[in-house]
Amino acid sequence: MKQAGDAAGLASRASGQGVPFALVSGRGIGRKILDPACDMAEFRRMLAVKRRQEGYRSFFESVPGLHGTLPEAYFTMMKRTWMQAYFGY
C-alpha cells in the first residue's frame, strides 16, 4: 500500500467521515509493514463499509425525483442500532 486515509481517497463521500478510515488504514498498513503475512481483516471490513455507503449515496443521486425523500429515510433509519452496525458506526 502506498497511501493511507484521505491521501488514498478513503474518506467517505456519503458520511463525510475521514478520520475513522485514516486510523484503520494507518493501523493496517503499520501491521502489514511489521508482519507481511497480516491479513488486514479490519482494513477489508472498513473498505466494505465504505463501498456500502458509496453505493447508497450513488443510488440516492440516481433518483432525482426522490432527492429529498430517500436521504430523509436514510437518516431516519440511521437512528436504529442495526442500521448503524450495518454501516460501521
PyMOL Python script that loads the backbone (N, CA, C, O; Angstrom):
from pymol import cmd

cmd.read_pdbstr("""\
ATOM      1  N   MET A   1       0.831  -1.174   0.000  1.00  0.00           N
ATOM      2  CA  MET A   1       0.000   0.000   0.000  1.00  0.00           C
ATOM      3  C   MET A   1       0.872   1.231   0.000  1.00  0.00           C
ATOM      4  O   MET A   1       1.830   1.337   0.766  1.00  0.00           O
ATOM      5  N   LYS A   2       0.532   2.144  -0.854  1.00  0.00           N
ATOM      6  CA  LYS A   2       1.323   3.353  -0.966  1.00  0.00           C
ATOM      7  C   LYS A   2       0.737   4.508  -0.185  1.00  0.00           C
ATOM      8  O   LYS A   2       1.460   5.422   0.209  1.00  0.00           O
ATOM      9  N   GLN A   3      -0.577   4.478   0.046  1.00  0.00           N
ATOM     10  CA  GLN A   3      -1.227   5.619   0.674  1.00  0.00           C
ATOM     11  C   GLN A   3      -2.132   5.160   1.808  1.00  0.00           C
ATOM     12  O   GLN A   3      -2.520   3.995   1.893  1.00  0.00           O
ATOM     13  N   ALA A   4      -2.452   6.101   2.666  1.00  0.00           N
ATOM     14  CA  ALA A   4      -3.350   5.796   3.785  1.00  0.00           C
ATOM     15  C   ALA A   4      -4.354   6.929   3.948  1.00  0.00           C
ATOM     16  O   ALA A   4      -4.092   8.073   3.577  1.00  0.00           O
ATOM     17  N   GLY A   5      -5.512   6.586   4.511  1.00  0.00           N
ATOM     18  CA  GLY A   5      -6.508   7.590   4.876  1.00  0.00           C
ATOM     19  C   GLY A   5      -6.961   8.475   3.741  1.00  0.00           C
ATOM     20  O   GLY A   5      -7.258   7.989   2.649  1.00  0.00           O
ATOM     21  N   ASP A   6      -7.017   9.781   3.990  1.00  0.00           N
ATOM     22  CA  ASP A   6      -7.511  10.738   2.996  1.00  0.00           C
ATOM     23  C   ASP A   6      -6.653  10.740   1.738  1.00  0.00           C
ATOM     24  O   ASP A   6      -7.174  10.926   0.639  1.00  0.00           O
ATOM     25  N   ALA A   7      -5.352  10.537   1.882  1.00  0.00           N
ATOM     26  CA  ALA A   7      -4.470  10.528   0.710  1.00  0.00           C
ATOM     27  C   ALA A   7      -4.813   9.397  -0.244  1.00  0.00           C
ATOM     28  O   ALA A   7      -4.553   9.497  -1.443  1.00  0.00           O
ATOM     29  N   ALA A   8      -5.390   8.331   0.269  1.00  0.00           N
ATOM     30  CA  ALA A   8      -5.784   7.191  -0.558  1.00  0.00           C
ATOM     31  C   ALA A   8      -7.220   7.340  -1.052  1.00  0.00           C
ATOM     32  O   ALA A   8      -7.723   6.458  -1.749  1.00  0.00           O
ATOM     33  N   GLY A   9      -7.882   8.429  -0.707  1.00  0.00           N
ATOM     34  CA  GLY A   9      -9.264   8.634  -1.117  1.00  0.00           C
ATOM     35  C   GLY A   9     -10.242   7.811  -0.306  1.00  0.00           C
ATOM     36  O   GLY A   9     -11.310   7.452  -0.802  1.00  0.00           O
ATOM     37  N   LEU A  10      -9.895   7.508   0.930  1.00  0.00           N
ATOM     38  CA  LEU A  10     -10.739   6.662   1.762  1.00  0.00           C
ATOM     39  C   LEU A  10     -11.783   7.422   2.559  1.00  0.00           C
ATOM     40  O   LEU A  10     -12.616   6.804   3.221  1.00  0.00           O
ATOM     41  N   ALA A  11     -11.758   8.738   2.513  1.00  0.00           N
ATOM     42  CA  ALA A  11     -12.802   9.486   3.213  1.00  0.00           C
ATOM     43  C   ALA A  11     -14.139   9.187   2.543  1.00  0.00           C
ATOM     44  O   ALA A  11     -14.226   9.107   1.318  1.00  0.00           O
ATOM     45  N   SER A  12     -15.156   9.027   3.342  1.00  0.00           N
ATOM     46  CA  SER A  12     -16.475   8.677   2.826  1.00  0.00           C
ATOM     47  C   SER A  12     -17.193   9.901   2.285  1.00  0.00           C
ATOM     48  O   SER A  12     -17.428  10.862   3.017  1.00  0.00           O
ATOM     49  N   ARG A  13     -17.539   9.869   1.011  1.00  0.00           N
ATOM     50  CA  ARG A  13     -18.333  10.954   0.435  1.00  0.00           C
ATOM     51  C   ARG A  13     -19.740  10.931   1.003  1.00  0.00           C
ATOM     52  O   ARG A  13     -20.392  11.972   1.089  1.00  0.00           O
ATOM     53  N   ALA A  14     -20.210   9.766   1.389  1.00  0.00           N
ATOM     54  CA  ALA A  14     -21.576   9.624   1.899  1.00  0.00           C
ATOM     55  C   ALA A  14     -21.737  10.224   3.288  1.00  0.00           C
ATOM     56  O   ALA A  14     -22.726  10.903   3.565  1.00  0.00           O
ATOM     57  N   SER A  15     -20.767   9.974   4.158  1.00  0.00           N
ATOM     58  CA  SER A  15     -20.899  10.435   5.540  1.00  0.00           C
ATOM     59  C   SER A  15     -20.005  11.629   5.868  1.00  0.00           C
ATOM     60  O   SER A  15     -20.210  12.301   6.878  1.00  0.00           O
ATOM     61  N   GLY A  16     -19.024  11.889   5.025  1.00  0.00           N
ATOM     62  CA  GLY A  16     -18.079  12.960   5.299  1.00  0.00           C
ATOM     63  C   GLY A  16     -16.988  12.555   6.269  1.00  0.00           C
ATOM     64  O   GLY A  16     -16.123  13.363   6.608  1.00  0.00           O
ATOM     65  N   GLN A  17     -17.022  11.329   6.711  1.00  0.00           N
ATOM     66  CA  GLN A  17     -16.025  10.859   7.675  1.00  0.00           C
ATOM     67  C   GLN A  17     -14.714  10.548   6.981  1.00  0.00           C
ATOM     68  O   GLN A  17     -14.695   9.955   5.902  1.00  0.00           O
ATOM     69  N   GLY A  18     -13.623  10.948   7.605  1.00  0.00           N
ATOM     70  CA  GLY A  18     -12.306  10.636   7.086  1.00  0.00           C
ATOM     71  C   GLY A  18     -11.398  10.060   8.154  1.00  0.00           C
ATOM     72  O   GLY A  18     -10.590   9.171   7.884  1.00  0.00           O
ATOM     73  N   VAL A  19     -11.534  10.569   9.368  1.00  0.00           N
ATOM     74  CA  VAL A  19     -10.641  10.159  10.452  1.00  0.00           C
ATOM     75  C   VAL A  19     -10.746   8.658  10.753  1.00  0.00           C
ATOM     76  O   VAL A  19      -9.713   7.995  10.845  1.00  0.00           O
ATOM     77  N   PRO A  20     -11.951   8.098  10.908  1.00  0.00           N
ATOM     78  CA  PRO A  20     -12.010   6.657  11.203  1.00  0.00           C
ATOM     79  C   PRO A  20     -11.345   5.809  10.114  1.00  0.00           C
ATOM     80  O   PRO A  20     -10.668   4.825  10.411  1.00  0.00           O
ATOM     81  N   PHE A  21     -11.546   6.201   8.854  1.00  0.00           N
ATOM     82  CA  PHE A  21     -10.945   5.457   7.757  1.00  0.00           C
ATOM     83  C   PHE A  21      -9.426   5.616   7.759  1.00  0.00           C
ATOM     84  O   PHE A  21      -8.702   4.660   7.480  1.00  0.00           O
ATOM     85  N   ALA A  22      -8.939   6.819   8.072  1.00  0.00           N
ATOM     86  CA  ALA A  22      -7.493   7.062   8.141  1.00  0.00           C
ATOM     87  C   ALA A  22      -6.860   6.251   9.262  1.00  0.00           C
ATOM     88  O   ALA A  22      -5.772   5.699   9.094  1.00  0.00           O
ATOM     89  N   LEU A  23      -7.537   6.175  10.406  1.00  0.00           N
ATOM     90  CA  LEU A  23      -6.995   5.416  11.533  1.00  0.00           C
ATOM     91  C   LEU A  23      -6.909   3.926  11.216  1.00  0.00           C
ATOM     92  O   LEU A  23      -5.901   3.280  11.503  1.00  0.00           O
ATOM     93  N   VAL A  24      -7.966   3.389  10.625  1.00  0.00           N
ATOM     94  CA  VAL A  24      -7.982   1.958  10.300  1.00  0.00           C
ATOM     95  C   VAL A  24      -6.941   1.649   9.226  1.00  0.00           C
ATOM     96  O   VAL A  24      -6.227   0.651   9.322  1.00  0.00           O
ATOM     97  N   SER A  25      -6.854   2.501   8.207  1.00  0.00           N
ATOM     98  CA  SER A  25      -5.885   2.229   7.147  1.00  0.00           C
ATOM     99  C   SER A  25      -4.454   2.381   7.663  1.00  0.00           C
ATOM    100  O   SER A  25      -3.583   1.588   7.305  1.00  0.00           O
ATOM    101  N   GLY A  26      -4.205   3.382   8.495  1.00  0.00           N
ATOM    102  CA  GLY A  26      -2.863   3.559   9.065  1.00  0.00           C
ATOM    103  C   GLY A  26      -2.451   2.392   9.950  1.00  0.00           C
ATOM    104  O   GLY A  26      -1.312   1.928   9.903  1.00  0.00           O
ATOM    105  N   ARG A  27      -3.397   1.927  10.756  1.00  0.00           N
ATOM    106  CA  ARG A  27      -3.137   0.769  11.617  1.00  0.00           C
ATOM    107  C   ARG A  27      -2.859  -0.471  10.767  1.00  0.00           C
ATOM    108  O   ARG A  27      -1.933  -1.231  11.049  1.00  0.00           O
ATOM    109  N   GLY A  28      -3.663  -0.667   9.731  1.00  0.00           N
ATOM    110  CA  GLY A  28      -3.491  -1.826   8.860  1.00  0.00           C
ATOM    111  C   GLY A  28      -2.166  -1.795   8.121  1.00  0.00           C
ATOM    112  O   GLY A  28      -1.494  -2.818   7.993  1.00  0.00           O
ATOM    113  N   ILE A  29      -1.795  -0.626   7.638  1.00  0.00           N
ATOM    114  CA  ILE A  29      -0.525  -0.500   6.927  1.00  0.00           C
ATOM    115  C   ILE A  29       0.645  -0.750   7.868  1.00  0.00           C
ATOM    116  O   ILE A  29       1.610  -1.423   7.507  1.00  0.00           O
ATOM    117  N   GLY A  30       0.553  -0.200   9.082  1.00  0.00           N
ATOM    118  CA  GLY A  30       1.612  -0.442  10.068  1.00  0.00           C
ATOM    119  C   GLY A  30       1.765  -1.920  10.390  1.00  0.00           C
ATOM    120  O   GLY A  30       2.882  -2.431  10.479  1.00  0.00           O
ATOM    121  N   ARG A  31       0.638  -2.605  10.565  1.00  0.00           N
ATOM    122  CA  ARG A  31       0.693  -4.050  10.841  1.00  0.00           C
ATOM    123  C   ARG A  31       1.265  -4.811   9.665  1.00  0.00           C
ATOM    124  O   ARG A  31       2.028  -5.759   9.851  1.00  0.00           O
ATOM    125  N   LYS A  32       0.906  -4.406   8.452  1.00  0.00           N
ATOM    126  CA  LYS A  32       1.395  -5.093   7.257  1.00  0.00           C
ATOM    127  C   LYS A  32       2.902  -4.904   7.101  1.00  0.00           C
ATOM    128  O   LYS A  32       3.599  -5.819   6.664  1.00  0.00           O
ATOM    129  N   ILE A  33       3.408  -3.728   7.455  1.00  0.00           N
ATOM    130  CA  ILE A  33       4.845  -3.473   7.395  1.00  0.00           C
ATOM    131  C   ILE A  33       5.576  -4.361   8.396  1.00  0.00           C
ATOM    132  O   ILE A  33       6.612  -4.945   8.079  1.00  0.00           O
ATOM    133  N   LEU A  34       5.028  -4.457   9.607  1.00  0.00           N
ATOM    134  CA  LEU A  34       5.661  -5.266  10.649  1.00  0.00           C
ATOM    135  C   LEU A  34       5.504  -6.760  10.409  1.00  0.00           C
ATOM    136  O   LEU A  34       6.384  -7.547  10.758  1.00  0.00           O
ATOM    137  N   ASP A  35       4.385  -7.145   9.815  1.00  0.00           N
ATOM    138  CA  ASP A  35       4.104  -8.562   9.558  1.00  0.00           C
ATOM    139  C   ASP A  35       3.495  -8.706   8.166  1.00  0.00           C
ATOM    140  O   ASP A  35       2.281  -8.569   8.013  1.00  0.00           O
ATOM    141  N   PRO A  36       4.313  -8.981   7.148  1.00  0.00           N
ATOM    142  CA  PRO A  36       3.796  -9.094   5.782  1.00  0.00           C
ATOM    143  C   PRO A  36       2.704 -10.156   5.615  1.00  0.00           C
ATOM    144  O   PRO A  36       1.973 -10.128   4.625  1.00  0.00           O
ATOM    145  N   ALA A  37       2.582 -11.081   6.555  1.00  0.00           N
ATOM    146  CA  ALA A  37       1.546 -12.112   6.474  1.00  0.00           C
ATOM    147  C   ALA A  37       0.217 -11.643   7.062  1.00  0.00           C
ATOM    148  O   ALA A  37      -0.765 -12.385   7.040  1.00  0.00           O
ATOM    149  N   CYS A  38       0.179 -10.418   7.587  1.00  0.00           N
ATOM    150  CA  CYS A  38      -1.037  -9.872   8.187  1.00  0.00           C
ATOM    151  C   CYS A  38      -2.172  -9.895   7.161  1.00  0.00           C
ATOM    152  O   CYS A  38      -1.976  -9.509   6.009  1.00  0.00           O
ATOM    153  N   ASP A  39      -3.349 -10.343   7.574  1.00  0.00           N
ATOM    154  CA  ASP A  39      -4.479 -10.469   6.638  1.00  0.00           C
ATOM    155  C   ASP A  39      -5.265  -9.167   6.438  1.00  0.00           C
ATOM    156  O   ASP A  39      -6.102  -9.093   5.539  1.00  0.00           O
ATOM    157  N   MET A  40      -5.017  -8.160   7.242  1.00  0.00           N
ATOM    158  CA  MET A  40      -5.656  -6.846   7.146  1.00  0.00           C
ATOM    159  C   MET A  40      -7.180  -6.943   7.141  1.00  0.00           C
ATOM    160  O   MET A  40      -7.845  -6.246   6.375  1.00  0.00           O
ATOM    161  N   ALA A  41      -7.734  -7.807   7.993  1.00  0.00           N
ATOM    162  CA  ALA A  41      -9.178  -8.026   8.063  1.00  0.00           C
ATOM    163  C   ALA A  41      -9.927  -6.743   8.415  1.00  0.00           C
ATOM    164  O   ALA A  41     -10.968  -6.452   7.826  1.00  0.00           O
ATOM    165  N   GLU A  42      -9.404  -5.974   9.372  1.00  0.00           N
ATOM    166  CA  GLU A  42     -10.071  -4.732   9.777  1.00  0.00           C
ATOM    167  C   GLU A  42     -10.110  -3.741   8.610  1.00  0.00           C
ATOM    168  O   GLU A  42     -11.108  -3.048   8.409  1.00  0.00           O
ATOM    169  N   PHE A  43      -9.030  -3.681   7.854  1.00  0.00           N
ATOM    170  CA  PHE A  43      -8.959  -2.790   6.702  1.00  0.00           C
ATOM    171  C   PHE A  43      -9.965  -3.211   5.624  1.00  0.00           C
ATOM    172  O   PHE A  43     -10.656  -2.366   5.055  1.00  0.00           O
ATOM    173  N   ARG A  44     -10.045  -4.503   5.349  1.00  0.00           N
ATOM    174  CA  ARG A  44     -11.006  -5.005   4.358  1.00  0.00           C
ATOM    175  C   ARG A  44     -12.443  -4.738   4.810  1.00  0.00           C
ATOM    176  O   ARG A  44     -13.295  -4.398   3.989  1.00  0.00           O
ATOM    177  N   ARG A  45     -12.719  -4.889   6.113  1.00  0.00           N
ATOM    178  CA  ARG A  45     -14.051  -4.596   6.646  1.00  0.00           C
ATOM    179  C   ARG A  45     -14.395  -3.124   6.450  1.00  0.00           C
ATOM    180  O   ARG A  45     -15.517  -2.789   6.073  1.00  0.00           O
ATOM    181  N   MET A  46     -13.425  -2.247   6.707  1.00  0.00           N
ATOM    182  CA  MET A  46     -13.621  -0.820   6.531  1.00  0.00           C
ATOM    183  C   MET A  46     -13.896  -0.489   5.062  1.00  0.00           C
ATOM    184  O   MET A  46     -14.748   0.351   4.771  1.00  0.00           O
ATOM    185  N   LEU A  47     -13.197  -1.130   4.146  1.00  0.00           N
ATOM    186  CA  LEU A  47     -13.441  -0.905   2.720  1.00  0.00           C
ATOM    187  C   LEU A  47     -14.842  -1.362   2.324  1.00  0.00           C
ATOM    188  O   LEU A  47     -15.497  -0.727   1.498  1.00  0.00           O
ATOM    189  N   ALA A  48     -15.295  -2.461   2.914  1.00  0.00           N
ATOM    190  CA  ALA A  48     -16.652  -2.952   2.632  1.00  0.00           C
ATOM    191  C   ALA A  48     -17.696  -1.943   3.110  1.00  0.00           C
ATOM    192  O   ALA A  48     -18.686  -1.700   2.419  1.00  0.00           O
ATOM    193  N   VAL A  49     -17.481  -1.358   4.283  1.00  0.00           N
ATOM    194  CA  VAL A  49     -18.394  -0.337   4.811  1.00  0.00           C
ATOM    195  C   VAL A  49     -18.406   0.868   3.883  1.00  0.00           C
ATOM    196  O   VAL A  49     -19.470   1.401   3.567  1.00  0.00           O
ATOM    197  N   LYS A  50     -17.228   1.299   3.445  1.00  0.00           N
ATOM    198  CA  LYS A  50     -17.130   2.451   2.546  1.00  0.00           C
ATOM    199  C   LYS A  50     -17.848   2.164   1.231  1.00  0.00           C
ATOM    200  O   LYS A  50     -18.580   3.021   0.736  1.00  0.00           O
ATOM    201  N   ARG A  51     -17.656   0.987   0.660  1.00  0.00           N
ATOM    202  CA  ARG A  51     -18.348   0.628  -0.582  1.00  0.00           C
ATOM    203  C   ARG A  51     -19.862   0.644  -0.388  1.00  0.00           C
ATOM    204  O   ARG A  51     -20.602   1.117  -1.251  1.00  0.00           O
ATOM    205  N   ARG A  52     -20.314   0.128   0.747  1.00  0.00           N
ATOM    206  CA  ARG A  52     -21.744   0.107   1.051  1.00  0.00           C
ATOM    207  C   ARG A  52     -22.286   1.533   1.115  1.00  0.00           C
ATOM    208  O   ARG A  52     -23.318   1.836   0.516  1.00  0.00           O
ATOM    209  N   GLN A  53     -21.587   2.411   1.846  1.00  0.00           N
ATOM    210  CA  GLN A  53     -22.016   3.806   1.962  1.00  0.00           C
ATOM    211  C   GLN A  53     -22.050   4.486   0.596  1.00  0.00           C
ATOM    212  O   GLN A  53     -23.005   5.190   0.270  1.00  0.00           O
ATOM    213  N   GLU A  54     -21.015   4.274  -0.189  1.00  0.00           N
ATOM    214  CA  GLU A  54     -20.940   4.902  -1.509  1.00  0.00           C
ATOM    215  C   GLU A  54     -22.021   4.364  -2.438  1.00  0.00           C
ATOM    216  O   GLU A  54     -22.546   5.102  -3.271  1.00  0.00           O
ATOM    217  N   GLY A  55     -22.354   3.091  -2.302  1.00  0.00           N
ATOM    218  CA  GLY A  55     -23.414   2.505  -3.118  1.00  0.00           C
ATOM    219  C   GLY A  55     -24.754   3.148  -2.840  1.00  0.00           C
ATOM    220  O   GLY A  55     -25.501   3.466  -3.766  1.00  0.00           O
ATOM    221  N   TYR A  56     -25.062   3.340  -1.570  1.00  0.00           N
ATOM    222  CA  TYR A  56     -26.317   4.001  -1.207  1.00  0.00           C
ATOM    223  C   TYR A  56     -26.322   5.449  -1.674  1.00  0.00           C
ATOM    224  O   TYR A  56     -27.339   5.951  -2.152  1.00  0.00           O
ATOM    225  N   ARG A  57     -25.200   6.110  -1.537  1.00  0.00           N
ATOM    226  CA  ARG A  57     -25.119   7.506  -1.980  1.00  0.00           C
ATOM    227  C   ARG A  57     -25.351   7.591  -3.486  1.00  0.00           C
ATOM    228  O   ARG A  57     -26.092   8.457  -3.951  1.00  0.00           O
ATOM    229  N   SER A  58     -24.727   6.703  -4.245  1.00  0.00           N
ATOM    230  CA  SER A  58     -24.923   6.695  -5.698  1.00  0.00           C
ATOM    231  C   SER A  58     -26.381   6.443  -6.052  1.00  0.00           C
ATOM    232  O   SER A  58     -26.920   7.053  -6.976  1.00  0.00           O
ATOM    233  N   PHE A  59     -27.018   5.537  -5.308  1.00  0.00           N
ATOM    234  CA  PHE A  59     -28.427   5.250  -5.549  1.00  0.00           C
ATOM    235  C   PHE A  59     -29.273   6.493  -5.300  1.00  0.00           C
ATOM    236  O   PHE A  59     -30.147   6.827  -6.100  1.00  0.00           O
ATOM    237  N   PHE A  60     -29.009   7.176  -4.189  1.00  0.00           N
ATOM    238  CA  PHE A  60     -29.770   8.385  -3.870  1.00  0.00           C
ATOM    239  C   PHE A  60     -29.622   9.425  -4.982  1.00  0.00           C
ATOM    240  O   PHE A  60     -30.589  10.089  -5.355  1.00  0.00           O
ATOM    241  N   GLU A  61     -28.404   9.559  -5.505  1.00  0.00           N
ATOM    242  CA  GLU A  61     -28.154  10.550  -6.561  1.00  0.00           C
ATOM    243  C   GLU A  61     -28.785  10.147  -7.887  1.00  0.00           C
ATOM    244  O   GLU A  61     -29.061  11.009  -8.721  1.00  0.00           O
ATOM    245  N   SER A  62     -29.018   8.855  -8.098  1.00  0.00           N
ATOM    246  CA  SER A  62     -29.526   8.380  -9.385  1.00  0.00           C
ATOM    247  C   SER A  62     -31.035   8.527  -9.526  1.00  0.00           C
ATOM    248  O   SER A  62     -31.574   8.315 -10.612  1.00  0.00           O
ATOM    249  N   VAL A  63     -31.720   8.885  -8.452  1.00  0.00           N
ATOM    250  CA  VAL A  63     -33.178   9.023  -8.489  1.00  0.00           C
ATOM    251  C   VAL A  63     -33.527  10.479  -8.183  1.00  0.00           C
ATOM    252  O   VAL A  63     -33.858  10.813  -7.045  1.00  0.00           O
ATOM    253  N   PRO A  64     -33.453  11.351  -9.206  1.00  0.00           N
ATOM    254  CA  PRO A  64     -33.637  12.783  -8.971  1.00  0.00           C
ATOM    255  C   PRO A  64     -34.961  13.156  -8.305  1.00  0.00           C
ATOM    256  O   PRO A  64     -34.995  14.081  -7.494  1.00  0.00           O
ATOM    257  N   GLY A  65     -36.028  12.473  -8.619  1.00  0.00           N
ATOM    258  CA  GLY A  65     -37.321  12.820  -8.052  1.00  0.00           C
ATOM    259  C   GLY A  65     -37.446  12.534  -6.570  1.00  0.00           C
ATOM    260  O   GLY A  65     -38.378  13.005  -5.919  1.00  0.00           O
ATOM    261  N   LEU A  66     -36.517  11.768  -6.036  1.00  0.00           N
ATOM    262  CA  LEU A  66     -36.591  11.398  -4.621  1.00  0.00           C
ATOM    263  C   LEU A  66     -35.425  11.951  -3.804  1.00  0.00           C
ATOM    264  O   LEU A  66     -35.117  11.438  -2.728  1.00  0.00           O
ATOM    265  N   HIS A  67     -34.780  12.997  -4.316  1.00  0.00           N
ATOM    266  CA  HIS A  67     -33.610  13.550  -3.615  1.00  0.00           C
ATOM    267  C   HIS A  67     -33.898  13.946  -2.177  1.00  0.00           C
ATOM    268  O   HIS A  67     -33.013  13.832  -1.328  1.00  0.00           O
ATOM    269  N   GLY A  68     -35.088  14.400  -1.879  1.00  0.00           N
ATOM    270  CA  GLY A  68     -35.417  14.774  -0.504  1.00  0.00           C
ATOM    271  C   GLY A  68     -35.894  13.592   0.321  1.00  0.00           C
ATOM    272  O   GLY A  68     -35.556  13.480   1.500  1.00  0.00           O
ATOM    273  N   THR A  69     -36.670  12.715  -0.284  1.00  0.00           N
ATOM    274  CA  THR A  69     -37.292  11.610   0.437  1.00  0.00           C
ATOM    275  C   THR A  69     -36.300  10.516   0.820  1.00  0.00           C
ATOM    276  O   THR A  69     -36.291  10.067   1.966  1.00  0.00           O
ATOM    277  N   LEU A  70     -35.467  10.084  -0.121  1.00  0.00           N
ATOM    278  CA  LEU A  70     -34.532   8.987   0.173  1.00  0.00           C
ATOM    279  C   LEU A  70     -33.515   9.342   1.258  1.00  0.00           C
ATOM    280  O   LEU A  70     -33.342   8.565   2.196  1.00  0.00           O
ATOM    281  N   PRO A  71     -32.842  10.483   1.164  1.00  0.00           N
ATOM    282  CA  PRO A  71     -31.913  10.822   2.254  1.00  0.00           C
ATOM    283  C   PRO A  71     -32.621  10.973   3.601  1.00  0.00           C
ATOM    284  O   PRO A  71     -32.076  10.599   4.639  1.00  0.00           O
ATOM    285  N   GLU A  72     -33.820  11.514   3.578  1.00  0.00           N
ATOM    286  CA  GLU A  72     -34.581  11.657   4.823  1.00  0.00           C
ATOM    287  C   GLU A  72     -34.854  10.285   5.438  1.00  0.00           C
ATOM    288  O   GLU A  72     -34.713  10.106   6.648  1.00  0.00           O
ATOM    289  N   ALA A  73     -35.242   9.323   4.612  1.00  0.00           N
ATOM    290  CA  ALA A  73     -35.482   7.957   5.089  1.00  0.00           C
ATOM    291  C   ALA A  73     -34.184   7.341   5.598  1.00  0.00           C
ATOM    292  O   ALA A  73     -34.176   6.655   6.620  1.00  0.00           O
ATOM    293  N   TYR A  74     -33.100   7.585   4.893  1.00  0.00           N
ATOM    294  CA  TYR A  74     -31.789   7.060   5.299  1.00  0.00           C
ATOM    295  C   TYR A  74     -31.413   7.590   6.686  1.00  0.00           C
ATOM    296  O   TYR A  74     -31.023   6.814   7.559  1.00  0.00           O
ATOM    297  N   PHE A  75     -31.525   8.886   6.889  1.00  0.00           N
ATOM    298  CA  PHE A  75     -31.126   9.463   8.177  1.00  0.00           C
ATOM    299  C   PHE A  75     -32.058   9.034   9.303  1.00  0.00           C
ATOM    300  O   PHE A  75     -31.630   8.909  10.450  1.00  0.00           O
ATOM    301  N   THR A  76     -33.319   8.810   8.986  1.00  0.00           N
ATOM    302  CA  THR A  76     -34.246   8.278   9.989  1.00  0.00           C
ATOM    303  C   THR A  76     -33.835   6.867  10.369  1.00  0.00           C
ATOM    304  O   THR A  76     -33.825   6.514  11.549  1.00  0.00           O
ATOM    305  N   MET A  77     -33.495   6.059   9.371  1.00  0.00           N
ATOM    306  CA  MET A  77     -33.082   4.672   9.637  1.00  0.00           C
ATOM    307  C   MET A  77     -31.744   4.615  10.371  1.00  0.00           C
ATOM    308  O   MET A  77     -31.501   3.677  11.131  1.00  0.00           O
ATOM    309  N   MET A  78     -30.874   5.602  10.156  1.00  0.00           N
ATOM    310  CA  MET A  78     -29.565   5.606  10.809  1.00  0.00           C
ATOM    311  C   MET A  78     -29.677   5.778  12.322  1.00  0.00           C
ATOM    312  O   MET A  78     -28.686   5.611  13.033  1.00  0.00           O
ATOM    313  N   LYS A  79     -30.860   6.109  12.820  1.00  0.00           N
ATOM    314  CA  LYS A  79     -31.072   6.194  14.266  1.00  0.00           C
ATOM    315  C   LYS A  79     -31.190   4.800  14.881  1.00  0.00           C
ATOM    316  O   LYS A  79     -31.075   4.640  16.096  1.00  0.00           O
ATOM    317  N   ARG A  80     -31.415   3.810  14.052  1.00  0.00           N
ATOM    318  CA  ARG A  80     -31.561   2.420  14.514  1.00  0.00           C
ATOM    319  C   ARG A  80     -30.192   1.779  14.716  1.00  0.00           C
ATOM    320  O   ARG A  80     -29.291   1.953  13.896  1.00  0.00           O
ATOM    321  N   THR A  81     -30.044   1.051  15.791  1.00  0.00           N
ATOM    322  CA  THR A  81     -28.765   0.410  16.124  1.00  0.00           C
ATOM    323  C   THR A  81     -28.321  -0.565  15.047  1.00  0.00           C
ATOM    324  O   THR A  81     -27.141  -0.607  14.700  1.00  0.00           O
ATOM    325  N   TRP A  82     -29.258  -1.358  14.507  1.00  0.00           N
ATOM    326  CA  TRP A  82     -28.892  -2.344  13.489  1.00  0.00           C
ATOM    327  C   TRP A  82     -28.388  -1.679  12.224  1.00  0.00           C
ATOM    328  O   TRP A  82     -27.499  -2.206  11.555  1.00  0.00           O
ATOM    329  N   MET A  83     -28.955  -0.512  11.887  1.00  0.00           N
ATOM    330  CA  MET A  83     -28.513   0.211  10.690  1.00  0.00           C
ATOM    331  C   MET A  83     -27.136   0.808  10.922  1.00  0.00           C
ATOM    332  O   MET A  83     -26.305   0.814  10.013  1.00  0.00           O
ATOM    333  N   GLN A  84     -26.882   1.306  12.115  1.00  0.00           N
ATOM    334  CA  GLN A  84     -25.551   1.849  12.429  1.00  0.00           C
ATOM    335  C   GLN A  84     -24.505   0.754  12.354  1.00  0.00           C
ATOM    336  O   GLN A  84     -23.401   0.981  11.860  1.00  0.00           O
ATOM    337  N   ALA A  85     -24.842  -0.434  12.840  1.00  0.00           N
ATOM    338  CA  ALA A  85     -23.896  -1.553  12.766  1.00  0.00           C
ATOM    339  C   ALA A  85     -23.640  -1.935  11.314  1.00  0.00           C
ATOM    340  O   ALA A  85     -22.508  -2.247  10.944  1.00  0.00           O
ATOM    341  N   TYR A  86     -24.682  -1.912  10.491  1.00  0.00           N
ATOM    342  CA  TYR A  86     -24.555  -2.260   9.070  1.00  0.00           C
ATOM    343  C   TYR A  86     -23.610  -1.293   8.350  1.00  0.00           C
ATOM    344  O   TYR A  86     -22.846  -1.699   7.474  1.00  0.00           O
ATOM    345  N   PHE A  87     -23.667  -0.027   8.723  1.00  0.00           N
ATOM    346  CA  PHE A  87     -22.823   0.976   8.083  1.00  0.00           C
ATOM    347  C   PHE A  87     -21.524   1.233   8.843  1.00  0.00           C
ATOM    348  O   PHE A  87     -20.771   2.140   8.490  1.00  0.00           O
ATOM    349  N   GLY A  88     -21.260   0.454   9.867  1.00  0.00           N
ATOM    350  CA  GLY A  88     -19.974   0.539  10.540  1.00  0.00           C
ATOM    351  C   GLY A  88     -19.804   1.682  11.515  1.00  0.00           C
ATOM    352  O   GLY A  88     -18.673   2.092  11.775  1.00  0.00           O
ATOM    353  N   TYR A  89     -20.881   2.212  12.065  1.00  0.00           N
ATOM    354  CA  TYR A  89     -20.767   3.314  13.024  1.00  0.00           C
ATOM    355  C   TYR A  89     -20.691   2.796  14.434  1.00  0.00           C
ATOM    356  O   TYR A  89     -20.592   3.582  15.376  1.00  0.00           O
TER     357      TYR A  89
END
""", "prot")
cmd.dss("prot")
cmd.show_as("cartoon", "prot")
cmd.util.cbc("prot")
cmd.orient("prot")
